[in-house]
Amino acid sequence: MSVRDLSYAAWQARRGRSSERLNQLNAGLPPYRRERLRGAVEADVLRRLGTPEALIGPVGSDAEVERERAELVAFARRLRATAGNR
């Protein structure tokens, strides 16, 4: 069994080899914009860390964020139940 080198230097070397392919893929895709809500506190922390606004996405109240997450969980459960019936 081979052991994969998980060092930072090895990651950089692998990343350098795939950068041309990654650039080709990114050129064909629209820029990513987060559409799911984030809470105000989480958004503030991400801004202080220098995260671009497109990756922070829209900010909602804690109740709105919780409602959206509950809807996503319910949707995932419906998908799982449907997949189990096939």
C-alpha positions in Angstrom: 0.0 0.0 0.0 1.4 3.4 -0.9 1.4 6.3 1.5 0.3 9.6 0.1 2.4 12.7 1.0 -0.1 15.1 2.6 2.5 17.8 3.3 1.9 21.4 2.3 4.9 21.3 -0.1 3.3 18.2 -1.8 0.0 19.9 -2.0 1.6 23.0 -3.7 3.3 20.7 -6.2 0.0 18.9 -7.1 -1.8 22.2 -7.3 0.9 23.7 -9.6 0.5 20.7 -12.0 -3.3 21.2 -12.2 -3.4 25.0 -12.4 -3.6 25.1 -16.2 -6.6 22.7 -16.2 -8.2 24.6 -13.3 -7.9 27.8 -15.2 -9.6 26.3 -18.3 -12.5 25.0 -16.1 -12.9 28.4 -14.3 -12.9 30.2 -17.6 -16.0 28.3 -18.7 -17.9 28.8 -15.5 -19.7 31.9 -14.1 -18.2 33.4 -10.9 -19.6 31.7 -7.7 -22.1 33.7 -5.7 -23.4 32.3 -2.4 -27.2 32.4 -2.4 -27.9 30.9 1.0 -28.4 33.2 4.0 -25.7 33.7 6.6 -26.2 35.1 10.1 -24.9 38.6 10.8 -22.3 37.4 13.3 -20.9 34.8 10.9 -20.8 37.4 8.1 -19.0 39.8 10.3 -16.3 37.3 11.2 -15.9 36.3 7.5 -15.5 40.0 6.5 -12.8 40.5 9.2 -11.0 37.5 7.7 -11.1 39.2 4.3 -13.6 36.9 2.6 -15.0 38.4 -0.6 -18.6 39.6 -0.4 -19.6 37.2 -3.2 -18.6 34.3 -0.9 -20.3 35.7 2.2 -23.7 36.0 0.4 -26.9 37.6 1.7 -27.3 38.2 5.4 -30.4 37.4 7.3 -31.7 37.3 10.8 -31.0 34.3 13.0 -34.7 33.2 12.5 -34.4 33.5 8.7 -31.2 31.5 8.6 -32.7 28.8 10.9 -35.8 28.6 8.7 -33.8 28.3 5.5 -31.6 25.5 7.0 -34.7 23.6 8.3 -36.2 23.8 4.7 -32.9 22.4 3.3 -32.9 19.5 5.8 -36.5 18.7 5.0 -35.8 18.8 1.3 -32.8 16.4 1.8 -34.9 14.0 3.8 -37.6 14.0 1.1 -34.9 13.2 -1.5 -33.5 10.4 0.7 -37.0 8.9 1.2 -37.7 9.1 -2.5 -34.4 7.4 -3.4 -35.1 4.7 -0.9 -38.4 3.8 -2.6 -36.8 3.1 -6.0 
